[in-house]
Amino acid sequence: MSTADYNRLFVPTYNRSGAPMVKGSGVKIYDSENNEYLDFGSGIAVNALGHCHPLLHEALLHQASELVHASNLYFTEAQIVFAEKLIKHSFADKVFLCNSGTEANEAAIKFARKWAKKISPQKFHVLSFSEGFHGRTYGALGATSQSKFHMGFEPMPQGFHYCPFNDFESAKKILDSEEFAAVIVEPLQGEGGINCATTVFLRQLREYTHKHSIALIFDEIQCGIGRTGTLWHYEQHNVIPDIMTVAKPLGGGLPLGATLCTEEISSAITPGDHGTTFGGNPLACALGTQILDTISDPVFLRRVKINGAWLKEKLVDVARKYDIIESVRGEGFLLGVRFKDNPQHIVQQCRDKGLLLINANLNTVRFLPPLIVTQEEINSAVGIFERVLSSL
Ligand SMILES: *Cc1c(COP(=O)(O)O)cnc(C)c1O
């Protein structure tokens, strides 16, 4: 499909080209011209179990033959089973189900504000950090500090403030200056270029927000659900938020998001405060249950840790040989290779040679393979990456 064809059909929100994708199996995806790709983007960290995993296929067929949609005016069994598992496997007491990451963050911000306004009517401000990404709808966009996402869409909603990531002194200065309802942070930034929060930073935020009755929101939409080798990334810092948002891999490829929170936050919400027609749809929840059952297994998580370290080590070896590379970053299978210049042409050339990667920010190439990737597939992918680098 040419760029002209694309522009004939779609509002040009994406810059895409090439033959359409038609089929996937495990770590591989195929286009209509029968080109095979190693999918090290996983549909932007979504296909955690690869393409068309038999367990997901089976769950999908079974649920589709039982009940696809009933709305949130009623309970559905698939939703109850799924919510029980989310709560069992996390810090949370309660969960709100929706369809995407941005919606999970909208709910998180609304819940935090409703809760904080019980303390003081002016307690509505929200702090977030440089290079963070929280979504495209106005609330989540307001919490996204990168001004390139705001340009042309102003005015932004009121009450959003930003400060440098991993800099608690700056955060404290701003937090001291207004009445804050929430601090929202990605413990490991994805879109921003694979930037890890330090444990000290997260602990300082936790201590401050606890003391001043501010909701601490962890956006684990990209780093959660096993991608960094623990079910939730916050486990690695031993810092517990009040609210956590998850989405991307949660529905096994179907749209599913969740806002998890404590009883304290949940107690501020009453019927009618928030809602969604599709959120927590039985089909998506049936897949979500399979995802959580599979990924929460300690044996599965251990393999992510081992194979993620294996991939990182290989990338570090490559980085040593090419001085256009600045650093290798990240944890588990949320890895980035940071270049000194924009690496968009490297992503394109890898695709031409059968490896899908995704850029992040202006200088980083992301490696986000399905969590089930084998060491052999990792070796093939790194081989392609290195062939591209050596041909530049
Ligand atoms: C992708 C992403 C979002 C937005 O999720 P959508 O499902 O695209 O709305 C929010 N936060 C983070 C950290 C993300 O990676």
The ligand as an SDF file (V2000), in Angstrom:
LIG
                    3D

 15 15  0  0  0  0  0  0  0  0999 V2000
    0.5500    3.5440   25.3020 C   0  0  0  0  0  0  0  0  0  0  0  0
    0.5670    4.2410   26.6010 C   0  0  0  0  0  0  0  0  0  0  0  0
   -0.5450    4.9710   27.0470 C   0  0  0  0  0  0  0  0  0  0  0  0
   -1.7790    5.1660   26.2010 C   0  0  0  0  0  0  0  0  0  0  0  0
   -2.4380    3.9580   25.9470 O   0  0  0  0  0  0  0  0  0  0  0  0
   -3.5040    3.8620   24.7510 P   0  0  0  0  0  0  0  0  0  0  0  0
   -4.0700    2.4810   24.8960 O   0  0  0  0  0  0  0  0  0  0  0  0
   -2.7680    4.0790   23.4700 O   0  0  0  0  0  0  0  0  0  0  0  0
   -4.5240    4.9190   24.9970 O   0  0  0  0  0  0  0  0  0  0  0  0
   -0.4640    5.5470   28.2900 C   0  0  0  0  0  0  0  0  0  0  0  0
    0.6300    5.4130   29.0660 N   0  0  0  0  0  0  0  0  0  0  0  0
    1.7030    4.7080   28.6730 C   0  0  0  0  0  0  0  0  0  0  0  0
    2.8680    4.5680   29.5890 C   0  0  0  0  0  0  0  0  0  0  0  0
    1.7150    4.1040   27.4220 C   0  0  0  0  0  0  0  0  0  0  0  0
    2.7890    3.4280   27.0170 O   0  0  0  0  0  0  0  0  0  0  0  0
  1  2  1  0
  2  3  1  0
  2 14  2  0
  3  4  1  0
  3 10  2  0
  4  5  1  0
  5  6  1  0
  6  7  2  0
  6  8  1  0
  6  9  1  0
 10 11  1  0
 11 12  2  0
 12 13  1  0
 12 14  1  0
 14 15  1  0
M  END
$$$$
